[in-house]
Amino acid sequence: MRLERDEVLLLSDILQRYQAEFYARFRKLLRPVVGNFLPISLQSYLDELRELRAELDGLPDQQGEIDDRFGSLLRHVVIVQRLAIANDVEVRRVRAIHPDVLEELDVYLMAYTALLNAEWFEQATPARIPQLTEFFPIEVIDAELASTRGEDPARRYDEKFRILQAPELLLSDLSRVRDAAAVRGICVAIAYLDLDHFRELNNEYGEPYVDRHVLPTLMRRIEAHVYLRGYAYRIGGDEYCILLNNATEPEALESMNRLREAIAALTYEGCTTTITVSLGVVIVQPDCHFTGHEIEQAAAHAKDYAKRAGRNCVASYRTQFLREQDLYVLGGPAPAHAVLGLEPRRSLMP
């Protein structure tokens, strides 16, 4: 695989940081148990990282060909470091309002975006990485994650109806669940749900009626559907978000489609209108390189896609790159913009 000069410079830098952080993470838990001893499989992986580093450092003029077998390893390193940088950028972003400052923060991620779009990155397969669960009990790992994360926020319900979770809990819950899921090598899912023709419903029946007779019934249905499997959050008047703690892609899509059907079957006192919803679903793989905020945006974008496809349907992404061309409607033979003749909107994702 061929790497250009700017790629080699960035990869060398992030590989060095990854090596140090990976070693420190395992060493922190190993040292109290076996001192300086390293299991053979862990030592072999560290040796492979050093070999990759030497390969990059040995390139003439810091560009050229490296062995294809390093593609999977480089892919993993980029994913881990891009996520760390993106999370840091989001923390900084909330402290700034000036456009120049916000633009400068965006620059930090541009080089990583270029790597994510590189041909070698897309062609590389997931690497086999030593996992904490191979060396330590789950109890020890969960305790370490909890100590690193700090105390979880208290559960709170949305202020108006007190049926679903407060929206400000979503990203912290997603971060906590992602960490636990990654340790176990499992996926989580985020779904964005929006009522179809909500404005027309309010105009026909009036907001007080909708708030009293429609929304509580609908939210109770959502809450019951995800009970003990995750959480549901009220984002706004007609928008909701769902977090599924442990769900494969088929499980999450089937679950959200069943919820869509269940909501369409609801009846409301004094209302003859069939109320439907459109949903956008994102499957979060253990090696997902997007931040929680980016995942939420992608789910909302998929929801908009479902609405443009005709409403009362579920949309998702065919790959974990979360790009516009990856969007599709569940059960549909082709992307919605191809079926309906709509122009695809610019993706929110790189």
For each residue, the residues with C-beta under 8 A, 3 or more apart:
1: 65 66 67 68 70 71 120
2: 64 65 120
3: 7 8 11 56 59 63 64 65 66 120
4: 7 8 63
5: 8 9 61 62 63
6: 9 10 111 114
7: 3 4 10 11 63 114 115 118
8: 3 4 5 11 12 56 59 62 63
9: 5 6 12 13 62
10: 6 7 13 14 111 112 115
11: 3 7 8 14 15 56 74 77 78 115
12: 8 9 15 16 53 56 57
13: 9 10 16 17
14: 10 11 17 18 77 78 81
15: 11 12 18 19 49 52 53 56 74 77
16: 12 13 19 20 53
17: 13 14 20 21 81
18: 14 15 21 22 49 77 80 81
19: 15 16 22 23 46 49 50 53
20: 16 17 23 24
21: 17 18 24 25
22: 18 19 25 26 46 49
23: 19 20 26 27 46
24: 20 21 27 28
25: 21 22 28 29 132
26: 22 23 29 30 42 130 132 135
27: 23 24 30 31
28: 24 25 31 144
29: 25 26 32 33 132 135 136 140 141 144
30: 26 27 33 34 37 38 135
31: 27 28 34 35 36
32: 29
33: 29 30
34: 30 31 37
35: 31
36: 31
37: 30 34
38: 30 42 43 46
39: 42 43 135
40: 43 44
41: 44 45 130 134
42: 26 38 39 45 46 130 135
43: 38 39 40 46 47
44: 40 41 47 48
45: 41 42 48 49 129 130
46: 19 22 23 38 42 43 49 50
47: 43 44 50 51
48: 44 45 51 52 73
49: 15 18 19 22 45 46 52 53 73
50: 19 46 47 53 54
51: 47 48 54 55
52: 15 48 49 55 56 70 73 74
53: 12 15 16 19 49 50 56 57
54: 50 51 57 58
55: 51 52 58 59 66 67 70
56: 3 8 11 12 15 52 53 59 66
57: 12 53 54
58: 54 55
59: 3 8 55 56 62 63 64 66
60: 63 64
61: 5 64
62: 5 8 9 59
63: 3 4 5 7 8 59 60
64: 2 3 59 60 61
65: 1 2 3
66: 1 3 55 56 59 70
67: 1 55 70
68: 1 71
69: 72
70: 1 52 55 66 67 73 74
71: 1 68 74 75 120 123 124 125
72: 69 75 76 124 125 126 127 128
73: 48 49 52 70 76 77 127
74: 11 15 52 70 71 77 78 120 121 124
75: 71 72 78 79 121 124 125 126 127
76: 72 73 79 80 126 127 129 287
77: 11 14 15 18 73 74 80 81
78: 11 14 74 75 81 82 112 115 116 121 289
79: 75 76 82 83 287 288 289
80: 18 76 77 83 84 287 289
81: 14 17 18 77 78 84 85 112
82: 78 79 85 86 109 112 115 116 289
83: 79 80 86 87 288 289 290 291
84: 80 81 87 88
85: 81 82 88 89 108 109 112
86: 82 83 89 90 109 112 289 290 291 294
87: 83 84 90 91 291
88: 84 85 91 92
89: 85 86 92 93 105 106 108 109
90: 86 87 93 94 291 293
91: 87 88 94 95
92: 88 89 95 96 105
93: 89 90 96 102 105
94: 90 91
95: 91 92
96: 92 93 101 102 105
97: 101 102
98: 101 102
99: 102 103
100: 103 104
101: 96 97 98 104 105
102: 93 96 97 98 99 105 106
103: 99 100 106 107
104: 100 101 107 108
105: 89 92 93 96 101 102 108
106: 89 102 103 109 110
107: 103 104 110
108: 85 89 104 105
109: 82 85 86 89 106 112 113 350
110: 106 107 113 114
111: 6 10 114 115
112: 10 78 81 82 85 86 109 115 116
113: 109 110 116 117 350
114: 6 7 110 111 117 118
115: 7 10 11 78 82 111 112 118 121
116: 78 82 112 113 121 289 321 350
117: 113 114 121 122 350
118: 7 114 115 121 122
119: 122 123
120: 1 2 3 71 74 123 124
121: 74 75 78 115 116 117 118 124
122: 117 118 119 321
123: 71 119 120
124: 71 72 74 75 120 121 127
125: 71 72 75
126: 72 75 76 287
127: 72 73 75 76 124
128: 72
129: 45 76
130: 26 41 42 45 134 135
131: 134 183 185
132: 25 26 29 135 136 141 183
133: 136 138 141 183 184 185
134: 41 130 131
135: 26 29 30 39 42 130 132
136: 29 132 133 140 141
137: 140 141
138: 133 141 142 183 184
139: 142 143
140: 29 136 137 143 144
141: 29 132 133 136 137 138 144 145 183
142: 138 139 145 146 180 183
143: 139 140 146 147
144: 28 29 140 141 147 148
145: 141 142 148 149 179 180 183
146: 142 143 149 152
147: 143 144 150
148: 144 145
149: 145 146 152 175 176 179
150: 147
151:
152: 146 149 172 176
153: 156 169 172
154:
155: 165 169
156: 153 165 166 168 169
157: 161 162 163 164 165 166
158: 161 162 163 164 165 166 167 233 234
159: 162 166
160: 211 234
161: 157 158 164 215 216 219 234
162: 157 158 159
163: 157 158 216 219 220 223 234
164: 157 158 161 219 222 223 232 233 234 240
165: 155 156 157 158 169 170 173 231 232 233 234
166: 156 157 158 159 169 233 234
167: 158 170 233 234 235 241
168: 156 171 172
169: 153 155 156 165 166 172 173 231 233
170: 165 167 173 174 233 235 241 243 292 296
171: 168 174 175 292 293 296
172: 152 153 168 169 175 176
173: 165 169 170 176 177 231 243
174: 170 171 177 178 188 190 243 284 292 295 296
175: 149 171 172 178 179 292
176: 149 152 172 173 179 180
177: 173 174 180 181 188 230 243 245
178: 174 175 181 182 188 284 288 292
179: 145 149 175 176 182 183
180: 142 145 176 177 183 184
181: 177 178 184 186 187 188 245 246 284 286
182: 178 179 185 286 287
183: 131 132 133 138 141 142 145 179 180
184: 133 138 180 181
185: 131 133 182 286
186: 181 246 286
187: 181 246 247 248 249 252 283 284 285 286
188: 174 177 178 181 243 244 245 246 247 284
189: 242 243 244 247 249 252 281 282 283 284
190: 174 241 242 243 244 281 282 284 295 296 299
191: 241 242 244 252 256 279 280 281 282 299
192: 235 239 240 241 242 279 280 281 296 299 300 302 303
193: 222 239 240 241 242 259 277 278 279 303
194: 198 238 239 240 277 278 279 303 307
195: 198 201 218 238 239 275 276 277
196: 275 276 277 278 307 311 312
197: 200 201 311
198: 194 195 201 202 237 238
199: 202 203
200: 197 203 204
201: 195 197 198 204 205 210 214 273 275
202: 198 199 205 206 207 210
203: 199 200
204: 200 201 273
205: 201 202 209 210 214 270 271 273
206: 202 209 210
207: 202 210 211
208: 211 212
209: 205 206 212 213 214 270 271
210: 201 202 205 206 207 213 214 215
211: 160 207 208 214 215 216
212: 208 209 216
213: 209 210 216 217 268 269 270 271
214: 201 205 209 210 211 217 218 268 271 275
215: 161 210 211 218 219 237
216: 161 163 211 212 213 219 220
217: 213 214 220 221 266 268
218: 195 214 215 221 222 263 266 275
219: 161 163 164 215 216 222 223 232 234 240
220: 163 216 217 223 224
221: 217 218 224 225 259 262 263 266
222: 164 193 218 219 225 226 232 240 242 259 263
223: 163 164 219 220 226 227 232
224: 220 221 227
225: 221 222 232 255 258 259 262
226: 222 223 229 230 231 232 242 243 244
227: 223 224
228:
229: 226 244 245 246 247 255
230: 177 226 242 243 244 245 247
231: 165 169 173 226 242 243
232: 164 165 219 222 223 225 226 240 241 242 243
233: 158 164 165 166 167 169 170 240 241 242 243
234: 158 160 161 163 164 165 166 167 219 239 240
235: 167 170 192 239 240 241
236: 239
237: 198 215
238: 194 195 198
239: 192 193 194 195 234 235 236
240: 164 192 193 194 219 222 232 233 234 235
241: 167 170 190 191 192 193 232 233 235 296 299
242: 189 190 191 192 193 222 226 230 231 232 233 256 259
243: 170 173 174 177 188 189 190 226 230 231 232 233
244: 188 189 190 191 226 229 230 247 251 252 255
245: 177 181 188 229 230
246: 181 186 187 188 229
247: 187 188 189 229 230 244 251 252 255 283
248: 187 251 252 283
249: 187 189 252 253 283 316
250: 253 254
251: 244 247 248 254 255
252: 187 189 191 244 247 248 249 255 256 281 283
253: 249 250 256 257 281 314 316 330
254: 250 251 257 258
255: 225 229 244 247 251 252 258 259
256: 191 242 252 253 259 260 279 281 314
257: 253 254 260 261 314 330
258: 225 254 255 261 262
259: 193 221 222 225 242 255 256 262 263 277 279
260: 256 257 263 264 276 277 279 312 313 314
261: 257 258 264 265
262: 221 225 258 259 265 266
263: 218 221 222 259 260 266 275 276 277
264: 260 261 274 275 276 277 312
265: 261 262
266: 217 218 221 262 263 275
267: 271
268: 213 214 217 271 275
269: 213
270: 205 209 213
271: 205 209 213 214 267 268 275
272:
273: 201 204 205
274: 264
275: 195 196 201 214 218 263 264 266 268 271
276: 195 196 260 263 264 311 312
277: 193 194 195 196 259 260 263 264 312
278: 193 194 196 303 306 307 311 312 313 314 315
279: 191 192 193 194 256 259 260 302 303 306 313 314 315
280: 191 192 298 299 300 301 302 303 304 305 306 314 315 316
281: 189 190 191 192 252 253 256 299 302 314 315 316
282: 189 190 191 295 298 299 302 316 317 322
283: 187 189 247 248 249 252 316 317 320
284: 174 178 181 187 188 189 190 288 290 295
285: 187 288 320
286: 181 182 185 186 187
287: 76 79 80 126 182
288: 79 83 178 284 285 295 320
289: 78 79 80 82 83 86 116
290: 83 86 284 294 295 298 322 349
291: 83 86 87 90 294 295
292: 170 171 174 175 178 295 296
293: 90 171 296 297
294: 86 290 291 297 298 322 348 349
295: 174 190 282 284 288 290 291 292 298 299 322
296: 170 171 174 190 192 241 292 293 299 300
297: 293 294 300 301 348 349
298: 280 282 290 294 295 301 302 317 322 348 349
299: 190 191 192 241 280 281 282 295 296 302 303
300: 192 280 296 297 303 304
301: 280 297 298 304 305 327 345 347 348
302: 192 279 280 281 282 298 299 305 306 315 316 317 327
303: 192 193 194 278 279 280 299 300 306 307 315
304: 280 300 301 307 308 345
305: 280 301 302 308 309 315 327 329 336 345
306: 278 279 280 302 303 309 311 313 314 315 329 336
307: 194 196 278 303 304 311
308: 304 305 336 337 340 342
309: 305 306 313 315 329 332 336 339 340
310: 313 336 340
311: 196 197 276 278 306 307
312: 196 260 264 276 277 278
313: 260 278 279 306 309 310 329 330 331 332
314: 253 256 257 260 278 279 280 281 306 329 330
315: 278 279 280 281 302 303 305 306 309 327 328 329 330 336
316: 249 253 280 281 282 283 302 327 328 330
317: 282 283 298 302 320 321 322 323 326 327 328
318: 326 327 328
319: 322 323 326
320: 283 285 288 317
321: 116 122 317 326 349
322: 282 290 294 295 298 317 319 326 347 349
323: 317 319 326 347 349
324: 327 344 345 346 347
325: 335 344 347
326: 317 318 319 321 322 323
327: 301 302 305 315 316 317 318 324 335 336 344
328: 315 316 317 318 332 334 335 336
329: 305 306 309 313 314 315 332 335 336 339
330: 253 257 313 314 315 316
331: 313
332: 309 313 328 329 335 336 339
333: 339
334: 328 338 339
335: 325 327 328 329 332 338 339 344
336: 305 306 308 309 310 315 327 328 329 332 339 340 342
337: 308 340 341 342 343 344
338: 334 335 341
339: 309 329 332 333 334 335 336
340: 308 309 310 336 337
341: 337 338
342: 308 336 337
343: 337
344: 324 325 327 335 337
345: 301 304 305 324
346: 324
347: 301 322 323 324 325
348: 294 297 298 301
349: 290 294 297 298 321 322 323
350: 109 113 116 117
